[in-house]
Amino acid sequence: MAQESSNFRVDGPRGIIRALAMARLVVLESMWNPKGKLLNEEPSVLPYLKAIRQSLAWEGIRINLVYRRFYSNYDLGLLLQETRRHRKPQVCYISSHGERRKLMGLGDKVIRLESLIEYCRPSPTTGYIFGACDFVTPDTAKKFLEATSARFVAGYQKEIPWTESMLVDSLFLSYLLGAR
């Protein structure tokens, strides 16, 4: 027998609590191929995140997965401003090549930390995960959190291979979205 309130449901004899509200994951991904190799096959985070969504659905946890590509500072800015309009708690996963204090768009177009802060200010209902090498140092995280009031920020301080980073990000997102 299930008990329900507006935000959760208690199932079964062991009293497993399930969220009724749908979690929202906004995924913004840049192209991975370097300039001059844009037509080569490239990886994407999307299949991994769809698998997480399906796995959580089997457990009764619904995820609203929104996926968009960005190519430049301008594109990412528009997408982040649109993301901020959503007032309920959400996670924004930004996936691209990274360097110290900057992300890389199509053709190595630079997206600086200062621009990201402007696009994400204020973000009290959003947590940010940066799937980008070398981008989130302790100083970067502190500056971003103080300036944006984001729920949290996570990312990589050093270079990490793409597959390994996607596996780590997948595990982190699965636990975060599954409220484990």
N, CA, C and O of each residue as an XYZ file, in Angstrom:
720
protein
N       0.844     -1.185      0.000
C       0.000      0.000      0.000
C       0.886      1.243      0.000
O       1.860      1.314      0.749
N       0.556      2.197     -0.819
C       1.377      3.398     -0.949
C       0.715      4.572     -0.236
O      -0.494      4.783     -0.341
N       1.528      5.328      0.489
C       1.088      6.592      1.080
C       1.668      7.699      0.220
O       2.810      7.605     -0.231
N       0.884      8.756     -0.012
C       1.373      9.842     -0.849
C       1.175     11.181     -0.176
O       0.211     11.393      0.559
N       2.119     12.094     -0.444
C       1.964     13.506     -0.124
C       2.221     14.240     -1.434
O       2.327     13.598     -2.479
N       2.323     15.542     -1.409
C       2.516     16.280     -2.653
C       3.902     16.070     -3.252
O       4.085     16.298     -4.448
N       4.888     15.638     -2.453
C       6.247     15.521     -2.957
C       6.819     14.119     -2.988
O       7.819     13.892     -3.669
N       6.224     13.161     -2.277
C       6.800     11.824     -2.250
C       5.730     10.771     -2.033
O       4.594     11.073     -1.668
N       6.128      9.506     -2.271
C       5.258      8.363     -2.069
C       6.060      7.318     -1.292
O       7.225      7.075     -1.607
N       5.456      6.707     -0.295
C       6.096      5.643      0.466
C       5.520      4.322     -0.027
O       4.316      4.086      0.070
N       6.399      3.453     -0.564
C       5.974      2.184     -1.153
C       6.374      1.007     -0.281
O       7.385      1.039      0.421
N       5.562     -0.021     -0.344
C       5.918     -1.333      0.188
C       6.124     -1.424      1.672
O       6.071     -0.425      2.390
N       6.364     -2.661      2.134
C       6.497     -2.910      3.570
C       7.748     -2.285      4.180
O       7.782     -2.022      5.382
N       8.784     -2.042      3.359
C      10.003     -1.452      3.908
C       9.973      0.069      3.877
O      10.918      0.711      4.335
N       8.929      0.645      3.357
C       8.770      2.090      3.373
C       9.749      2.828      2.477
O      10.301      3.849      2.886
N       9.978      2.336      1.263
C      10.885      3.007      0.336
C      10.224      4.300     -0.125
O       9.080      4.301     -0.579
N      10.960      5.394     -0.001
C      10.435      6.706     -0.372
C      10.812      6.996     -1.820
O      11.979      6.887     -2.196
N       9.842      7.359     -2.618
C      10.047      7.710     -4.024
C       9.602      9.150     -4.238
O       8.540      9.560     -3.769
N      10.424      9.910     -4.950
C      10.044     11.280     -5.281
C       8.998     11.256     -6.386
O       9.135     10.505     -7.352
N       7.972     12.054     -6.257
C       6.960     12.166     -7.302
C       7.318     13.264     -8.287
O       6.972     13.182     -9.466
N       8.006     14.288     -7.814
C       8.403     15.370     -8.698
C       9.493     14.865     -9.643
O      10.375     14.110     -9.233
N       9.431     15.274    -10.878
C      10.392     14.839    -11.867
C      11.658     15.684    -11.754
O      11.593     16.913    -11.789
N      12.797     15.033    -11.619
C      14.066     15.746    -11.605
C      14.362     16.247    -13.014
O      13.956     15.630    -13.999
N      15.059     17.352    -13.100
C      15.381     17.942    -14.403
C      16.894     17.974    -14.579
O      17.623     18.466    -13.718
N      17.349     17.443    -15.705
C      18.761     17.460    -16.063
C      18.890     18.154    -17.410
O      18.389     17.666    -18.423
N      19.566     19.296    -17.414
C      19.822     20.045    -18.641
C      21.261     19.739    -19.050
O      22.195     19.969    -18.282
N      21.429     19.227    -20.252
C      22.746     18.848    -20.751
C      23.101     19.763    -21.919
O      22.372     19.837    -22.908
N      24.225     20.454    -21.790
C      24.713     21.342    -22.835
C      26.085     20.819    -23.259
O      27.026     20.819    -22.465
N      26.195     20.375    -24.510
C      27.423     19.722    -24.964
C      27.996     20.422    -26.192
O      27.276     20.761    -27.131
N      29.305     20.627    -26.158
C      30.028     21.161    -27.296
C      30.466     20.009    -28.196
O      30.398     18.848    -27.791
N      30.903     20.312    -29.380
C      31.478     19.284    -30.250
C      32.857     18.912    -29.708
O      33.555     19.753    -29.142
N      33.236     17.669    -29.882
C      34.502     17.171    -29.333
C      35.634     17.159    -30.347
O      36.803     17.132    -29.961
N      35.317     17.178    -31.627
C      36.368     17.091    -32.627
C      37.125     18.400    -32.755
O      36.530     19.477    -32.705
N      38.445     18.306    -32.921
C      39.227     19.529    -33.088
C      38.981     20.166    -34.452
O      38.486     19.525    -35.380
N      39.338     21.438    -34.548
C      39.216     22.182    -35.790
C      39.899     21.401    -36.918
O      40.995     20.874    -36.728
N      39.268     21.326    -38.073
C      39.827     20.611    -39.205
C      39.390     19.153    -39.279
O      39.657     18.478    -40.273
N      38.719     18.657    -38.235
C      38.249     17.272    -38.227
C      36.776     17.214    -37.835
O      36.333     16.266    -37.186
N      36.031     18.226    -38.232
C      34.649     18.363    -37.792
C      33.712     17.307    -38.360
O      32.639     17.078    -37.801
N      34.084     16.669    -39.441
C      33.214     15.662    -40.034
C      33.561     14.256    -39.584
O      32.908     13.299    -40.000
N      34.568     14.110    -38.750
C      34.913     12.797    -38.206
C      33.873     12.385    -37.167
O      33.213     13.227    -36.559
N      33.741     11.069    -36.976
C      32.848     10.572    -35.935
C      33.351     11.067    -34.579
O      34.558     11.141    -34.350
N      32.431     11.402    -33.691
C      32.825     11.893    -32.377
C      31.938     11.293    -31.297
O      30.816     10.867    -31.572
N      32.437     11.260    -30.079
C      31.611     10.743    -28.983
C      30.578     11.780    -28.553
O      30.654     12.949    -28.931
N      29.618     11.330    -27.761
C      28.626     12.230    -27.176
C      28.228     11.689    -25.805
O      28.229     10.480    -25.575
N      27.892     12.593    -24.914
C      27.436     12.196    -23.586
C      25.992     11.700    -23.616
O      25.558     11.022    -22.685
N      25.251     12.020    -24.656
C      23.817     11.741    -24.689
C      23.445     10.269    -24.484
O      22.548      9.996    -23.687
N      24.089      9.299    -25.165
C      23.688      7.904    -24.933
C      23.877      7.463    -23.475
O      23.069      6.692    -22.956
N      24.912      7.934    -22.824
C      25.155      7.600    -21.420
C      24.040      8.153    -20.534
O      23.556      7.476    -19.627
N      23.645      9.390    -20.813
C      22.632     10.033    -19.982
C      21.240      9.447    -20.224
O      20.421      9.390    -19.307
N      20.976      9.020    -21.438
C      19.710      8.325    -21.707
C      19.665      6.998    -20.951
O      18.613      6.596    -20.454
N      20.813      6.320    -20.868
C      20.868      5.059    -20.119
C      20.610      5.310    -18.630
O      19.914      4.525    -17.985
N      21.160      6.386    -18.084
C      20.908      6.740    -16.682
C      19.426      7.014    -16.478
O      18.827      6.541    -15.512
N      18.834      7.786    -17.398
C      17.403      8.097    -17.288
C      16.569      6.817    -17.285
O      15.638      6.688    -16.490
N      16.893      5.875    -18.164
C      16.151      4.617    -18.234
C      16.347      3.788    -16.968
O      15.388      3.232    -16.433
N      17.566      3.705    -16.497
C      17.864      2.938    -15.284
C      17.101      3.496    -14.086
O      16.534      2.737    -13.301
N      17.087      4.814    -13.946
C      16.350      5.435    -12.835
C      14.840      5.254    -13.005
O      14.118      5.120    -12.017
N      14.362      5.251    -14.246
C      12.930      5.032    -14.489
C      12.507      3.647    -14.003
O      11.403      3.487    -13.484
N      13.374      2.646    -14.165
C      13.068      1.298    -13.665
C      12.912      1.295    -12.156
O      12.231      0.431    -11.604
N      13.542      2.258    -11.482
C      13.433      2.378    -10.030
C      12.308      3.318     -9.623
O      12.125      3.584     -8.435
N      11.553      3.822    -10.589
C      10.442      4.711    -10.298
C      10.831      6.181    -10.193
O      10.050      6.999     -9.707
N      12.026      6.513    -10.644
C      12.503      7.901    -10.584
C      12.481      8.467    -11.996
O      13.202      7.998    -12.877
N      11.652      9.472    -12.201
C      11.508     10.073    -13.525
C      12.462     11.257    -13.681
O      12.593     12.085    -12.780
N      13.116     11.323    -14.824
C      14.062     12.391    -15.126
C      13.617     13.091    -16.408
O      13.367     12.443    -17.424
N      13.521     14.405    -16.351
C      13.271     15.212    -17.542
C      14.642     15.583    -18.102
O      15.317     16.459    -17.560
N      15.054     14.926    -19.176
C      16.361     15.135    -19.789
C      16.221     16.095    -20.955
O      15.519     15.809    -21.926
N      16.894     17.235    -20.857
C      16.898     18.237    -21.920
C      18.322     18.295    -22.468
O      19.266     18.527    -21.712
N      18.485     18.087    -23.769
C      19.813     18.042    -24.382
C      19.915     19.064    -25.507
O      19.052     19.124    -26.382
N      20.981     19.871    -25.477
C      21.244     20.847    -26.536
C      22.745     20.905    -26.805
O      23.557     20.694    -25.905
N      23.098     21.192    -28.047
C      24.488     21.415    -28.449
C      24.764     22.919    -28.406
O      23.884     23.734    -28.684
N      26.003     23.270    -28.051
C      26.416     24.663    -28.193
C      27.705     24.698    -28.995
O      28.481     23.742    -29.004
N      27.915     25.826    -29.669
C      29.062     25.948    -30.561
C      29.953     27.140    -30.220
O      31.115     27.190    -30.624
N      29.410     28.085    -29.485
C      30.164     29.309    -29.192
C      29.722     29.894    -27.854
O      28.790     29.405    -27.216
N      30.401     30.926    -27.460
C      30.058     31.682    -26.259
C      28.614     32.176    -26.343
O      27.865     32.100    -25.369
N      28.235     32.678    -27.508
C      26.886     33.205    -27.716
C      25.823     32.118    -27.510
O      24.852     32.321    -26.781
N      26.017     30.966    -28.160
C      25.055     29.851    -28.021
C      24.913     29.424    -26.574
O      23.802     29.290    -26.062
N      26.048     29.209    -25.915
C      26.011     28.754    -24.530
C      25.323     29.784    -23.647
O      24.570     29.424    -22.742
N      25.576     31.052    -23.903
C      24.921     32.110    -23.135
C      23.412     32.065    -23.257
O      22.705     32.174    -22.256
N      22.909     31.906    -24.473
C      21.459     31.821    -24.679
C      20.869     30.612    -23.964
O      19.823     30.713    -23.323
N      21.542     29.472    -24.074
C      21.043     28.252    -23.445
C      21.060     28.359    -21.915
O      20.128     27.898    -21.256
N      22.094     28.952    -21.357
C      22.164     29.100    -19.892
C      21.133     30.104    -19.385
O      20.549     29.904    -18.320
N      20.907     31.167    -20.126
C      19.877     32.126    -19.724
C      18.506     31.461    -19.740
O      17.689     31.699    -18.850
N      18.252     30.640    -20.736
C      16.984     29.910    -20.801
C      16.876     28.908    -19.644
O      15.805     28.742    -19.060
N      17.981     28.248    -19.319
C      18.009     27.295    -18.205
C      17.664     27.989    -16.894
O      16.937     27.428    -16.074
N      18.167     29.189    -16.686
C      17.909     29.938    -15.446
C      16.438     30.289    -15.265
O      15.996     30.501    -14.136
N      15.689     30.352    -16.325
C      14.259     30.702    -16.215
C      13.457     29.631    -15.488
O      12.384     29.907    -14.952
N      13.981     28.410    -15.471
C      13.316     27.303    -14.781
C      13.568     27.471    -13.284
O      14.723     27.446    -12.858
N      12.545     27.637    -12.493
C      12.692     27.989    -11.081
C      12.772     26.798    -10.132
O      13.089     26.972     -8.956
N      12.489     25.592    -10.622
C      12.545     24.417     -9.749
C      13.970     23.869     -9.726
O      14.748     24.142    -10.640
N      14.320     23.100     -8.692
C      15.679     22.540     -8.623
C      16.015     21.714     -9.865
O      15.198     20.937    -10.360
N      17.233     21.904    -10.346
C      17.692     21.209    -11.533
C      19.207     21.081    -11.516
O      19.896     21.749    -10.746
N      19.709     20.211    -12.381
C      21.142     20.039    -12.566
C      21.451     20.422    -14.004
O      20.754     20.004    -14.928
N      22.495     21.214    -14.188
C      22.952     21.600    -15.518
C      24.334     20.995    -15.720
O      25.282     21.327    -15.008
N      24.434     20.105    -16.698
C      25.683     19.402    -17.006
C      26.244     19.991    -18.285
O      25.652     19.839    -19.353
N      27.392     20.668    -18.185
C      28.028     21.309    -19.331
C      29.254     20.493    -19.698
O      30.169     20.319    -18.892
N      29.257     19.993    -20.932
C      30.282     19.053    -21.355
C      31.032     19.591    -22.578
O      30.442     19.804    -23.637
N      32.341     19.806    -22.413
C      33.155     20.322    -23.518
C      34.633     20.163    -23.184
O      34.993     19.744    -22.084
N      35.482     20.503    -24.149
C      36.906     20.592    -23.837
C      37.090     21.767    -22.887
O      36.357     22.753    -22.960
N      38.058     21.660    -22.009
C      38.314     22.739    -21.075
C      39.795     23.032    -20.932
O      40.655     22.210    -21.247
N      40.054     24.216    -20.451
C      41.381     24.669    -20.068
C      41.203     25.509    -18.817
O      40.076     25.763    -18.393
N      42.283     25.931    -18.237
C      42.203     26.725    -17.009
C      41.319     27.955    -17.222
O      41.619     28.811    -18.054
N      40.227     28.031    -16.460
C      39.298     29.160    -16.435
C      38.541     29.398    -17.748
O      38.004     30.483    -17.966
N      38.499     28.366    -18.638
C      37.735     28.539    -19.874
C      37.294     27.194    -20.440
O      37.937     26.165    -20.236
N      36.171     27.242    -21.160
C      35.656     26.112    -21.915
C      35.917     26.390    -23.389
O      36.176     27.527    -23.784
N      35.845     25.336    -24.196
C      36.121     25.490    -25.618
C      34.879     25.103    -26.429
O      34.315     24.024    -26.242
N      34.468     25.986    -27.320
C      33.369     25.713    -28.231
C      33.900     25.193    -29.556
O      35.059     24.791    -29.651
N      33.060     25.200    -30.570
C      33.416     24.731    -31.903
C      34.612     25.513    -32.450
O      34.656     26.740    -32.358
N      35.574     24.794    -33.018
C      36.740     25.460    -33.597
C      37.592     26.151    -32.559
O      38.252     27.147    -32.854
N      37.582     25.626    -31.335
C      38.372     26.191    -30.225
C      37.953     27.617    -29.852
O      38.776     28.407    -29.390
N      36.674     27.942    -30.054
C      36.149     29.238    -29.601
C      36.159     29.250    -28.079
O      35.644     28.326    -27.450
N      36.734     30.276    -27.487
C      36.933     30.352    -26.044
C      35.682     30.885    -25.353
O      35.074     31.859    -25.796
N      35.311     30.216    -24.245
C      34.213     30.657    -23.389
C      34.817     30.836    -21.998
O      35.106     29.851    -21.319
N      35.006     32.051    -21.577
C      35.721     32.357    -20.334
C      34.823     32.196    -19.101
O      33.602     32.327    -19.176
N      35.463     31.910    -17.975
C      34.771     31.765    -16.695
C      33.904     32.987    -16.411
O      32.768     32.841    -15.960
N      34.412     34.170    -16.661
C      33.665     35.401    -16.387
C      32.361     35.448    -17.175
O      31.336     35.893    -16.659
N      32.399     34.987    -18.428
C      31.171     34.937    -19.237
C      30.189     33.928    -18.658
O      28.994     34.206    -18.561
N      30.687     32.760    -18.275
C      29.818     31.745    -17.667
C      29.145     32.276    -16.414
O      27.954     32.055    -16.196
N      29.905     32.971    -15.601
C      29.333     33.545    -14.376
C      28.204     34.505    -14.721
O      27.152     34.478    -14.082
N      28.406     35.345    -15.716
C      27.358     36.286    -16.108
C      26.111     35.554    -16.604
O      24.989     35.940    -16.275
N      26.305     34.507    -17.389
C      25.167     33.752    -17.927
C      24.420     32.982    -16.840
O      23.221     32.735    -16.970
N      25.110     32.606    -15.785
C      24.514     31.762    -14.736
C      24.062     32.553    -13.516
O      23.570     31.958    -12.558
N      24.210     33.852    -13.519
C      23.883     34.677    -12.358
C      22.454     35.159    -12.431
O      22.084     35.704    -13.471
N      21.625     35.009    -11.430
C      21.752     34.127    -10.266
C      21.179     32.744    -10.594
O      20.367     32.600    -11.507
N      21.610     31.738     -9.840
C      21.160     30.358    -10.069
C      20.918     29.607     -8.766
O      21.501     28.542     -8.561
N      20.072     30.130     -7.878
C      19.906     29.474     -6.575
C      19.249     28.097     -6.628
O      19.338     27.345     -5.658
N      18.599     27.750     -7.725
C      17.935     26.438     -7.821
C      18.698     25.450     -8.698
O      18.242     24.326     -8.910
N      19.856     25.863     -9.208
C      20.587     25.030    -10.160
C      21.952     24.635     -9.625
O      22.681     25.456     -9.068
N      22.285     23.365     -9.805
C      23.634     22.873     -9.537
C      24.310     22.634    -10.873
O      23.664     22.193    -11.823
N      25.598     22.917    -10.960
C      26.335     22.815    -12.218
C      27.426     21.761    -12.129
O      28.187     21.708    -11.163
N      27.487     20.925    -13.157
C      28.563     19.953    -13.299
C      29.256     20.271    -14.621
O      28.620     20.318    -15.674
N      30.564     20.487    -14.549
C      31.343     20.777    -15.746
C      32.132     19.540    -16.123
O      33.080     19.168    -15.432
N      31.746     18.906    -17.212
C      32.482     17.764    -17.737
C      33.535     18.278    -18.695
O      33.451     18.063    -19.904
N      34.537     18.964    -18.141
C      35.586     19.602    -18.940
C      36.905     19.524    -18.178
O      36.961     19.840    -16.990
N      37.957     19.107    -18.858
C      39.275     19.008    -18.212
C      39.761     20.379    -17.743
O      39.474     21.404    -18.363
N      40.489     20.373    -16.654
C      41.257     21.533    -16.177
C      40.424     22.759    -15.796
O      40.997     23.820    -15.545
N      39.104     22.654    -15.745
C      38.282     23.857    -15.586
C      37.950     24.200    -14.142
O      38.062     25.364    -13.758
N      37.552     23.241    -13.336
C      37.066     23.544    -11.987
C      38.184     23.334    -10.960
O      38.401     22.226    -10.470
N      38.878     24.416    -10.654
C      39.859     24.412     -9.572
C      39.148     24.888     -8.310
O      38.027     25.387     -8.397
N      39.768     24.748     -7.144
C      39.124     25.297     -5.935
C      38.812     26.794     -6.065
O      37.761     27.245     -5.610
N      39.703     27.556     -6.674
C      39.461     28.996     -6.845
C      38.316     29.266     -7.823
O      37.484     30.143     -7.589
N      38.283     28.512     -8.909
C      37.206     28.653     -9.893
C      35.860     28.328     -9.251
O      34.882     29.055     -9.429
N      35.823     27.228     -8.505
C      34.575     26.808     -7.854
C      34.094     27.872     -6.870
O      32.914     28.221     -6.850
N      35.007     28.378     -6.064
C      34.636     29.398     -5.072
C      34.102     30.652     -5.755
O      33.064     31.188     -5.365
N      34.817     31.113     -6.775
C      34.382     32.312     -7.487
C      33.011     32.101     -8.137
O      32.146     32.974     -8.057
N      32.811     30.944     -8.780
C      31.546     30.642     -9.447
C      30.399     30.585     -8.441
O      29.347     31.183     -8.666
N      30.597     29.868     -7.330
C      29.538     29.729     -6.328
C      29.180     31.067     -5.685
O      28.003     31.375     -5.503
N      30.182     31.849     -5.346
C      29.918     33.153     -4.719
C      29.176     34.090     -5.668
O      28.273     34.815     -5.250
N      29.555     34.075     -6.939
C      28.960     35.006     -7.901
C      27.575     34.580     -8.376
O      26.754     35.433     -8.713
N      27.300     33.270     -8.410
C      26.037     32.797     -8.987
C      25.018     32.319     -7.962
O      23.837     32.192     -8.285
N      25.448     32.054     -6.741
C      24.595     31.460     -5.707
C      24.056     30.096     -6.132
O      22.982     29.685     -5.693
N      24.803     29.397     -6.987
C      24.387     28.071     -7.450
C      24.292     27.108     -6.276
O      24.949     27.305     -5.254
N      23.469     26.060     -6.418
C      23.322     25.033     -5.376
C      24.639     24.316     -5.144
O      24.994     24.027     -4.001
N      25.372     24.025     -6.220
C      26.676     23.388     -6.125
C      27.389     23.537     -7.458
O      26.785     23.913     -8.462
N      28.688     23.234     -7.453
C      29.465     23.152     -8.680
C      30.414     21.966     -8.537
O      30.960     21.726     -7.461
N      30.604     21.230     -9.626
C      31.511     20.085     -9.631
C      32.210     20.035    -10.980
O      31.690     20.523    -11.983
N      33.389     19.439    -10.988
C      34.116     19.320    -12.250
C      35.521     18.818    -12.030
O      35.857     18.327    -10.953
N      36.336     18.942    -13.051
C      37.690     18.394    -13.048
C      38.735     19.499    -12.963
O      38.659     20.514    -13.656
N      39.703     19.271    -12.101
C      40.802     20.213    -11.921
C      41.961     19.874    -12.858
O      42.800     20.729    -13.141
N      42.010     18.637    -13.339
C      43.104     18.186    -14.198
C      42.541     17.523    -15.445
O      41.335     17.312    -15.571
N      43.446     17.200    -16.363
C      43.049     16.500    -17.577
C      42.666     15.061    -17.236
O      43.319     14.413    -16.418
N      41.609     14.574    -17.868
C      41.149     13.204    -17.662
C      40.665     12.667    -19.010
O      40.025     13.404    -19.760
N      40.955     11.403    -19.338
C      40.481     10.846    -20.614
C      38.949     10.894    -20.709
O      38.246     10.798    -19.703
N      38.449     11.045    -21.950
C      37.021     11.245    -22.172
C      36.185     10.107    -21.593
O      35.230     10.361    -20.859
N      36.523      8.869    -21.907
C      35.701      7.737    -21.455
C      35.667      7.654    -19.932
O      34.601      7.455    -19.349
N      36.802      7.802    -19.292
C      36.858      7.740    -17.828
C      36.044      8.868    -17.197
O      35.341      8.658    -16.208
N      36.144     10.055    -17.770
C      35.370     11.178    -17.213
C      33.876     10.955    -17.389
O      33.092     11.303    -16.506
N      33.469     10.376    -18.520
C      32.046     10.112    -18.751
C      31.532      9.063    -17.777
O      30.403      9.166    -17.298
N      32.340      8.059    -17.480
C      31.934      7.043    -16.511
C      31.793      7.632    -15.112
O      30.835      7.330    -14.401
N      32.748      8.472    -14.717
C      32.673      9.134    -13.403
C      31.455     10.050    -13.353
O      30.703     10.033    -12.379
N      31.258     10.849    -14.400
C      30.109     11.758    -14.449
C      28.795     10.981    -14.406
O      27.849     11.390    -13.733
N      28.737      9.861    -15.125
C      27.525      9.032    -15.132
C      27.205      8.512    -13.737
O      26.057      8.569    -13.296
N      28.206      8.012    -13.053
C      28.001      7.506    -11.696
C      27.545      8.628    -10.761
O      26.607      8.453     -9.983
N      28.206      9.766    -10.843
C      27.850     10.910    -10.007
C      26.420     11.359    -10.273
O      25.651     11.576     -9.337
N      26.062     11.498    -11.549
C      24.708     11.934    -11.908
C      23.658     10.911    -11.486
O      22.579     11.284    -11.023
N      23.962      9.644    -11.639
C      23.021      8.602    -11.243
C      22.721      8.689     -9.738
O      21.564      8.611     -9.324
N      23.745      8.846     -8.952
C      23.532      8.960     -7.497
C      22.853     10.268     -7.133
O      21.976     10.294     -6.269
N      23.249     11.349     -7.781
C      22.652     12.657     -7.483
C      21.174     12.690     -7.851
O      20.341     13.088     -7.037
N      20.844     12.277     -9.064
C      19.459     12.307     -9.523
C      18.593     11.247     -8.859
O      17.385     11.427     -8.707
N      19.216     10.139     -8.464
C      18.490      9.074     -7.788
C      18.355      9.316     -6.305
O      17.782      8.492     -5.592
N      18.879     10.444     -5.820
C      18.818     10.831     -4.393
C      19.333      9.696     -3.504
O      18.691      9.313     -2.526
N      20.471      9.186     -3.856
C      21.081      8.095     -3.074
C      22.087      8.630     -2.107
O      22.701      7.862     -1.366
